[in-house]
């Protein structure tokens, strides 16, 4: 079964926030405060998307951390860790919704909470000893801060199941199956389309935009459709076939000219005429391939343009630029849908 890790950027930002927040408040000498600091740091660093849900989860984490101070036992640390895992799940779910991706499964959320609880319980047992040893060679607040940062990082690593997607991406699977049938030119264009989609997905994870993600997927699917159609037409219109038809048609014409029997001459001429019809059909197929190839170049160029547009977004005019990009992509998808509808009857007649 295929498995891939999605949204590295969000995972890294959450790990950094947990480590920094844990180190900042952990410097006060309390792992409980370090846990609260991790939650508050992720609340601040998570942006505006899903802020209300994230704030509720972070407040629950802080409340349990305070209860852990009052009841300093291992199971209280595990409960705090489980709540931190749910906070990570909330952030991951909101990030996925922002780019039109599938949110984590309930099993992944439960596994994240369990791993986070285990990490906090292990930290509560081991890190005080680590901090005591480190305090012999460094100021106590530095030792405590490093312990808090380590606990935050351990807990953030528990979010890994939220980012693992089993079964792979549908478009990636389709590209992997298709690429073996594409010639070098078509394979390079299909690879560029997929690379543009991957790059745009990374940028979308930062700026949000579920509808843009859907449009990018539609354009990428159209590019793969065009590549498959061009490959099919390439096989039907190979240069070797054209040369063979021309050679055989010329040979039949010469044979008909030298035939003495009128009936045989007419048969040769009808055979030559049949080959001429095949040549005309071959040329129509070749022209159709040129049109499909030109559309594929246009689709790939639009995908790459969208990727670079997302890369160059700035904070001030970001909303307007996103709206303009959305309209451009929507128009591109509409054009390719209309092209497919026009091409379908032609393909059926062929």
ABEGO torsion letter per residue (X at the ends): XBBBBBGAAAAAAAAAAAAAAAAAAAAAGBAAAAAAAAAAAAAAAAEABGAAAAAAAAAAAAAAAAAAAABBBAAAAAAAAAAAAAAAAAAAAAAAAAAGBBBBBAAAAAAAAAAAAAAAAAAAAAAAAAAAAAAAABBAAAAAAAAAAAAAAAAAAAAAAAABBBGEBAAAAAAAAAAAABBAAAAAAAAAAAAAAAAAAAAAAAAEGAAAAAAAAAAAAAAAAAAAAAAAAAAAABAAAAAAAAAAAAAAAAAAAABABAAAAAAAAAAAAAAAAAAAAAAAAAAAAAAAAAAAAAAAAAAAAAAAAAAABBAAAAAAAAAAAAAAAAAAAAAAAAAAAAAAAAAAAX
